[in-house]
């Protein structure tokens, strides 16, 4: 049975053998990360609803480019559980291994959310469906944006 996180006004399910890290949330930052036994991770950051999803995604890419010399970033958009997500797919080297990371952002009814997942390519292929399932479970806990409402 999967474990469930229910704090910060959101909820999501994750594998019960993965490690939940709430240190940032406990320190007053609205973020939480879940680590796989192999070291890969799925992270969620919660921003005010007024935050621009595109600027948040670009900010993550800029930060990654400062950390890693050679990084490829491809802008993407996708529909997941009737939510429109924007972001980037990243490919880069870390500790002599090729890595993949995905950044996905969306503005929901109450928050703007950033999901970031990363793994070396061998593990990514094995657990990408787990990352996707975690994101789907998160999205089932947030209301879709009602277009026409003022941001704020």
C-alpha positions as CSV (number, residue, x, y, z in Angstrom):
1,X,0.0,0.0,0.0
2,X,1.4,3.4,-0.9
3,X,2.2,6.0,1.7
4,X,0.3,9.3,1.6
5,X,1.5,12.8,2.3
6,X,-1.2,15.3,3.4
7,X,0.1,18.7,4.5
8,X,0.7,22.2,3.1
9,X,-2.8,22.1,1.6
10,X,-2.0,19.2,-0.8
11,X,-1.7,15.5,-0.8
12,X,0.0,12.8,-2.9
13,X,0.8,9.2,-2.7
14,X,4.3,7.7,-2.9
15,X,5.9,4.3,-2.5
16,X,6.1,3.2,1.1
17,X,9.8,2.2,0.7
18,X,10.8,5.7,-0.4
19,X,12.1,8.3,2.1
20,X,10.1,11.4,2.8
21,X,12.1,14.5,3.5
22,X,10.1,17.3,5.1
23,X,13.0,19.4,6.4
24,X,12.3,22.3,4.1
25,X,8.6,22.2,5.0
26,X,9.4,22.1,8.7
27,X,11.7,25.1,8.2
28,X,8.9,27.2,6.8
29,X,9.5,26.5,3.1
30,X,6.5,25.0,1.2
31,X,8.3,22.1,-0.3
32,X,8.7,18.4,0.2
33,X,11.0,15.7,-1.4
34,X,10.7,12.0,-1.7
35,X,13.8,9.8,-2.4
36,X,13.8,6.4,-4.0
37,X,16.1,3.7,-2.5
38,X,18.4,4.3,-5.5
39,X,18.8,8.0,-4.8
40,X,16.4,9.4,-7.4
41,X,13.9,12.0,-6.2
42,X,10.6,13.7,-6.8
43,X,10.2,17.1,-5.3
44,X,7.3,19.5,-4.9
45,X,7.4,23.2,-4.3
46,X,4.3,25.2,-3.5
47,X,4.2,28.8,-4.5
48,X,1.6,31.6,-4.2
49,X,-1.1,31.3,-6.9
50,X,0.1,34.5,-8.5
51,X,3.6,33.1,-9.3
52,X,4.1,32.6,-13.0
53,X,4.6,28.9,-13.9
54,X,6.8,29.7,-16.9
55,X,9.1,31.9,-14.9
56,X,9.4,29.3,-12.2
57,X,10.3,26.6,-14.7
58,X,12.9,28.9,-16.3
59,X,14.4,29.7,-12.9
60,X,14.9,26.0,-12.2
61,X,16.6,25.6,-15.6
62,X,18.9,28.6,-14.9
63,X,19.8,27.1,-11.5
64,X,20.6,23.7,-13.1
65,X,22.8,25.4,-15.7
66,X,24.8,27.0,-12.9
67,X,25.3,23.6,-11.3
68,X,26.1,21.5,-14.4
69,X,28.4,22.5,-17.3
70,X,26.7,20.7,-20.1
71,X,23.0,20.5,-19.9
72,X,20.4,20.2,-22.6
73,X,17.0,21.7,-21.9
74,X,13.9,21.1,-24.0
75,X,10.8,23.2,-23.3
76,X,7.7,20.9,-23.0
77,X,4.0,21.1,-22.2
78,X,1.8,18.2,-21.4
79,X,-1.7,17.4,-20.2
80,X,-1.9,15.2,-17.1
81,X,-5.2,14.4,-15.4
82,X,-6.8,17.3,-17.3
83,X,-4.3,19.7,-16.0
84,X,-2.0,21.6,-18.4
85,X,1.6,21.5,-17.2
86,X,4.5,23.4,-18.6
87,X,8.2,22.9,-18.0
88,X,11.4,21.4,-19.3
89,X,13.1,18.0,-19.9
90,X,16.7,18.2,-18.9
91,X,19.6,15.9,-19.8
92,X,23.1,16.3,-18.2
93,X,26.0,14.5,-16.7
94,X,26.4,14.0,-12.9
95,X,29.1,11.9,-11.4
96,X,30.0,10.5,-14.8
97,X,26.4,9.3,-15.4
98,X,23.8,10.6,-17.8
99,X,20.8,12.0,-15.9
100,X,17.3,13.1,-16.8
101,X,15.3,15.6,-14.9
102,X,11.8,16.9,-15.5
103,X,10.4,20.2,-14.4
104,X,6.6,20.6,-14.5
105,X,4.7,23.7,-13.3
106,X,1.1,24.6,-13.2
107,X,-1.2,27.1,-11.7
108,X,-4.0,25.5,-9.8
109,X,-7.0,27.0,-8.0
110,X,-5.1,27.7,-4.8
111,X,-1.4,27.4,-5.6
112,X,1.2,27.4,-8.3
113,X,3.1,24.1,-8.1
114,X,6.5,23.0,-9.3
115,X,7.3,19.3,-9.6
116,X,10.9,18.3,-10.2
117,X,12.1,14.8,-10.6
118,X,15.6,13.5,-11.3
119,X,17.4,10.2,-11.8
120,X,20.3,8.7,-13.6
121,X,19.1,7.4,-16.9
122,X,19.2,3.7,-15.9
123,X,17.0,4.3,-12.9
124,X,14.9,6.9,-14.6
125,X,13.7,4.2,-17.1
126,X,12.7,1.9,-14.3
127,X,10.9,4.5,-12.2
128,X,9.5,7.1,-14.6
129,X,6.0,5.5,-14.1
130,X,6.4,6.0,-10.4
131,X,7.2,9.7,-10.9
132,X,4.2,9.9,-13.1
133,X,1.9,8.2,-10.6
134,X,3.0,10.5,-7.9
135,X,2.3,13.5,-10.0
136,X,-1.1,12.2,-11.0
137,X,-2.0,11.6,-7.3
138,X,-0.9,15.2,-6.5
139,X,-3.0,16.6,-9.3
140,X,-6.0,14.7,-8.1
141,X,-5.7,16.7,-4.8
142,X,-5.8,20.2,-6.4
143,X,-8.7,21.9,-8.2
144,X,-8.1,23.0,-11.7
145,X,-7.8,26.7,-12.3
146,X,-11.1,28.4,-13.1
147,X,-10.2,30.6,-16.0
148,X,-11.5,34.1,-15.6
149,X,-10.8,34.4,-11.9
150,X,-8.4,37.1,-10.8
151,X,-5.0,35.9,-9.8
152,X,-4.0,36.6,-6.2
